[in-house]
């Protein structure tokens, strides 16, 4: 199907124009809101690319809930935001400018580099402003917030200083994950985003004891590149270790008894002695590499290259002996601090071996593309120097930079931290005060992550970001933390960061030019680090409104937010950073309600990939063909609302388009055809009218309850069945009444369609608006109307109609088994269920649907229903009439004849066929508005009635 073939797409575009020209969104914000504020936070996307399905899904959720709450009488501000800072933008500009390293950036110039970053941030802004409204979303994209704005950064400074004053900020030196390509550390939840399965190398190295010739301690490592930085070995003092000889060699090996079989494998070996780990403590061994052990000026050198005890040593893998390189591991560093070990950092922040490491100088420790290349070179060197016991290739999950895909290094580095461990209990308490949908994400994945969370490294050694507001004096080490531009101006004696245009600009390098006088008489200069962009995202509730410098009273009266929504991947990202800062600042959750959605995958179950083009273009192939409402109604009722993955199927969107939207559009078109004047709400006692209104009430109750529980899947699923019932049961059964101008039926249908439009408005806003306007609903727009209130439920009529439809289905099934078509009338249908006895309106429906003359109740039936298959001549004639009537009506329709037009029927058949038609000719004429029936040869439609074949055609 093409865009030009879709009336729904055309109407969506017309509706969007109507909204924009008449400012319907703005009017929904300005109208009376008796229930007050409902606060929604919108997590900002990057504007460096175009919107995709990952934006469509949360955007639909973020649109549906605020629309619903607006209709319930709340004022719901919807402020769009842009994520502007961070490595994603820097990586993009580095590629465009062909800059490979931080040195390249500094040579190019920080000012020019950051200007390029700034210019790139909103390069697709105009496209976003077209696409987001086209997806049916009401959001203010003009009065937006940008994380690079001065007002935003000033609030971020306030957050940092407030936490510092609370004792929750500190500068520390810790083992963290470093991206050598970006030359900066990552936070723990950034690391969690980038794990990939790779084939790596492990080695078991031989460390010779210094005082016992030919006796070697075996230590296993999965990071051979760190062996150059080895300064100690660790054993568990309470575990048993053994001496082993193997293969007639003159070497003796020491390792844990529990690990001997695994380490030696198929090799012959003999255990020659036993000792405890404590017996090894303090023993010295010869370094594998002598680049650092010979340096007399190396601090704590006398404590190096000895055996120490460590409780972290286990017998689960390796040799039961751990190689210690304090610069490249958390346990290693802790032991290094505890035992005053020498600190050897033989790899720089660029991930390359330093000049003094002659065998490997300049090599990348963990090269992108071949992460074990250097490890293999180290293993080769160990083998050539008789230090290699064994090596092995193995597959495991390894952390990579979530933006540039470079393998990360566990690296001891200095950083600024938020002391998460100090507020962890309060974070748990605050989290339990919020509702998550689905709840198991909160109680499982999120809270377990909080319980085990380390302190949060929030500084980055980069360029394009909000600068940390810390100034230090080189002379006396005095430090000043700044919380606002006014404070900066005051302490710098009037200096402000200004760019070339003379505007206040808090970015580097302008902020770095601001110098503060120190009490010692020296100068305080800003430290070079910028904020982790996740800290900026977590500060969004305050920074988007420039709190506390503006909107102070409003914010404090409306915090925390009522609602947010993002994908499962934000459990360790935005949800976490919001929670840390809200708890640390106010001891509150940042939000009351959260919908966590799952991820949309390609139809083959793989991630959607631009390179593979394994998914249809969201606009050209989906929205422009089936409409935004079809896509919204396809996504919302699924397992995505339960944080599960779902494979995207274009056929699924098409099914929603045809079975829900087109079917509803056809119902509206039928109403318009016969409602010459919009009828008032006349009321009706007709059982079908009563039933559809009861179904409508049930729908409104179900949708309302589900939306109050933030369960959008449950809220949207009932629409499919309701539209099906409305079209294929109610309208089909009521068609003739409406054609005859029955005001009760037409009034009921109008009421149903208008109420349905209101209930559908949050989920399919275009279709809802189109129905509302075509049926002249009260007010200018359905999105300015109030949420429908269900009337008293008629449970009885719902149950009785359910029984009717069940009996009809069984009756038609019985006809099919007997091989009798539905147009052939039968004498009776026998029913075992007695529930409908005496309820003539329902029985009339059954008679008409199953095409029987009567319904008989017989409790003793073996089956639920039974049909009388005996067809009398009278019944046969009636069936033949129905067949002919159906055929003539089809011909009239194909010829485009109006209902009241008289035509003639030409019949070409044999004598038996002529006799058959003549027998029912009078009734046929009355039923189908025939002027005459002519019997002559004709080329026309072939029709079989029983064993008789005829050709028929209509003429003037």
C-alpha positions, 0 to 999 in steps of 0.5 A, a space after each residue: 500500500 502506498 501513502 496516497 492510497 491511505 485515507 487514514 494517513 491523509 486525515 492524520 496530516 489534516 488533523 496535525 495541521 488543524 492542531 497546529 493552526 488552532 494551537 490545540 496543545 497550547 489550549 490544553 495547557 491554558 484551559 482550566 485544570 481543577 486538579 492542579 499540576 501533574 508533573 512530567 519529566 522528559 528525559 532528553 535525547 541527543 539531537 545529533 541523529 534522527 528519531 527512530 523506534 527507540 524514540 517512538 516507543 517512549 515518546 508514545 508513552 510520554 504522550 499517552 499519560 499526559 494526554 490522559 491526565 490532561 483529560 482528567 483535569 490536570 495541568 501537564 506541562 510538557 517541556 522538551 529537552 536536548 542532551 548536548 554534552 558528553 562523549 557521544 558528541 565528542 566522538 562524532 566530531 572527532 570522526 568528522 575532524 579526523 582527530 584520533 587522540 586527546 593530543 590531536 584535539 588540543 593541537 586543533 584547539 579546545 575552543 574550535 573543538 567545542 565550537 564544532 561540538 556545540 554546532 553539531 548538537 542540534 543539526 537535526 533540530 528542524 527534522 525532530 520538530 517535524 517528526 515528533 509532532 507527526 508521531 502524534 505527540 503533544 510537547 513544547 519543543 520551543 520553550 525547551 531546555 538544553 543541557 549546554 545552556 548556561 542556566 542549566 549548567 549553573 543549576 548543575 553547579 548548585 547541585 555539586 556544591 550542595 552535595 559538597 557541603 553535605 560531605 558527599 563529594 570527594 576527590 579520590 584515586 581508585 581503580 576504575 574502568 578507563 576508555 583508552 581511546 577517549 582517555 577518560 574513566 567511565 562510571 559503573 553504570 556506563 560500564 554496564 552498558 557496553 559488555 561484549 563477548 570476545 575471545 581472550 587469552 589467559 596465561 599461567 606464569 612462573 614466578 621463581 622464588 628468590 631464595 629457592 632455585 628452580 622453585 616457581 610459584 604459579 599465578 594465573 591471569 586473564 590480563 597478561 598485559 598487566 604482568 609488566 606492572 606486577 609487584 606482588 603475589 597473593 595467597 589465602 593464608 588458611 588454604 593448603 598449597 602443595 609442591 609439584 614436580 612434572 614431566 621429569 623437569 627439574 622445576 618445582 611448582 607451588 600452587 593450591 592443592 584444590 587447583 592442581 588437577 585443573 592446572 596440570 590437566 593431561 600432564 604427568 605430575 607428582 605432589 612432593 610436599 604440602 604447606 599452608 598459605 601462611 607459610 608463603 607469606 613474606 617470601 620474595 620472588 624474582 620479577 618477570 620484568 625488571 623495568 621497575 624493580 631496579 628503579 631505586 627511586 621507586 617508592 616502597 620498592 622494598 615491599 615489592 615482589 613478595 607474597 602477601 595474604 588476601 581474603 579475596 583469593 579463591 579456589 574457584 579458578 586459576 592456581 589459587 595464587 593471584 598476581 597483583 598489579 595495584 594500578 590495574 585492579 580493585 583488589 590489587 589496589 586495596 592490597 597495595 594501599 594496605 601493604 604499602 606496595 610500589 605503584 607501577 603504572 606501565 600503561 598510560 591513559 591512552 592505553 599504550 605501554 610507556 617508553 620504559 617498557 622496551 619489549 612492548 613500548 607504544 603497543 596498545 594494551 587492549 587493541 580495538 578489533 583484536 583485543 588479545 593481540 598484545 596479550 599474545 605478544 606478552 605470552 610469546 615473550 614469557 615463553 621465550 624467557 621460560 616464564 610461561 607455564 601455559 596459555 589458553 584462548 577463552 571466551 568471556 564477556 568484556 566491558 567496552 566503551 558504550 560509545 566508541 566500542 574500545 575495550 576498557 582497561 581496569 585502571 587506577 585513576 584520580 576522579 571526583 566522586 559522589 559518596 553513594 555508599 553514604 546515602 545507599 539506605 536512603 536511596 533504597 527507602 526513596 525508591 520503595 516510595 515510588 511505583 515502577 511498572 513493571 514492579 519487578 524491575 524496581 524490586 529486582 534489577 534496580 534495588 540490587 544495583 543500588 545495594 551493590 553500587 560503589 561511589 559514583 565517579 562523576 568527573 571526565 578528563 574531556 572537553 565538551 561538558 559542563 565544567 566542574 566548579 572547583 578551583 585549586 591553588 598550586 602553592 598552598 593546595 587551597 580549594 574553592 567550590 563555586 555554586 553559581 555565576 554570581 559567586 564566581 564573579 564575586 570571588 574572581 573580583 568581577 571576572 566572568 567566562 565570556 566567549 568571542 561574541 561577549 556572551 557568558 559561556 561556561 564551557 572550556 576554554 573560557 571558564 578556564 581563563 577565570 582565576 580566583 585569588 588565593 588567601 596565600 597570595 597565589 592563584 586558584 585555577 579551575 581543575 580541567 575536568 568536566 562533569 559526566 553527562 549522567 550527572 547532568 541528566 540526573 540534575 535535570 529536575 532542577 536544571 531544566 527550570 534553573 532551580 534554585 535561581 528561578 522557579 524556586 517556589 513552584 519547584 518545591 511545591 511540585 517535586 518529585 515528578 508524578 511520572 517519567 518513562 524510559 527504556 530498561 537500559 536506563 535502569 543503570 542510567 537516568 533512573 539511577 542518576 535521578 535517584 542518587 541526586 534526589 536522595 542526596 539533595 532532598 531525601 526523596 525519590 525523583 519521581 512517583 511513577 515510572 513506566 519501564 519499557 522493553 526494547 524493540 528488536 528487528 523482525 529476526 530478533 537482532 538489534 535494529 541496525 542501520 548498517 544491516 537495514 533489518 527494519 522498515 524506515 519508521 516514517 517512509 515505510 510505516 507512518 506514511 503508509 499506515 499512520 502514526 496511530 497504527 504504529 502507536 496501537 501496535 506497540 502499546 498493547 505488547 510485552 514492551 510495556 512489561 520491559 520485555 523485548 519484542 520483534 518488530 513486524 510490519 505485518 502487525 502494524 498493517 493488522 492494526 491499521 486494517 482491523 482496528 483503524 479502518 474498521 472504525 473509520 468504516 463505522 464512522 462513514 456508515 453513520 455519516 451516510 445515514 445521519 442526515 441530521 445529528 440526532 440528540 441522545 434519544 435513548 433506546 430500549 433495543 437490546 443491541 443498543 443497551 448492550 453496546 452501551 454496556 460494552 462502552 461502559 465496560 471499556 471506559 472502566 477498564 481503560 480508566 483503571 489501567 491508566 490509573 495503574 500506569 498499565 498501558 498494555 492493559 489500557 489499550 488491549 480492549 480497543 481491538 475487541 471493542 471495535 470488532 464488536 462495534 463493527 461486526 456485531 452491533 453495526 451489522 445487526 443494527 444496519 437495517 434499523 439505521 438505514 430506516 432512520 431509527 433515531 434510537 439506533 443512530 443516537 446510540 451509535 453517535 454516543 458510542 463513537 464520541 465516547 470511544 473517541 475520548 477513551 481512544 484519545 491518549 493512544 490514537 490521538 489522530 483517529 480520536 480527533 477525526 471521529 470527534 470533529 466529523 461527529 461534531 463533538 462538543 468543543 473544539 477538540 477531543 483533546 480539550 474534552 474531559 475524560 468520559 465517566 462510565 454510567 452504571 454497568 449493566 452486567 446482566 446484558 453483557 453476560 446474556 449477550 455473551 451467551 447469545 454469541 457463544 450459542 450463535 458460534 456453536 450453531 454456525 459451527 453445527 451448520 458447517 459440520 452438516 454442510 448447510 450454508 447459512 443462507 439456507 433457513 432451518 426449522 429449529 435450533 435446540 439449546 441445552 443452556 436454559 439461561 435465555 429462556 423467555 428472553 425474546 430479544 436475545 432469542 430473535 438474535 440467535 434465530 436470525 444469526 443461525 437462520 432458524 425459525 425457532 429456538 427450543 430449550 432441551 436440557 437433556 441434549 448431549 451437546 450444547 446445541 443441536 440443529 434440525 437438518 430436515 429441509 422442507 420444500 418451503 425452507 428450500 425455496 426460502 433459501 433459494 430466495 436468499 441466494 438470489 437476493 444476495 447475488 442481485 445485491 452484489 450486482 447492484 453494488 458492483 454496478 454502483 446502484 443506489 439503494 432506491 434505484 430500480 433495475 431489471 434482472 436478466 436470467 439465462 438458465 434452463 427450464 428448471 432454473 426458470 421455474 425456480 426463479 418464477 416461483 420466488 419472483 414476486 418476493 425477489 422483486 420486492 426485496 431487491 427493487 426489481 422493475 422486471 425479471 427477463 429470461 434470455 441469453 446473457 453474459 453475466 455472473 454465474 450463480 449456482 442454486 442447488 444443482 441449478 446453474 444460471 447466469 444473471 445480470 442487471 440492466 436499466 
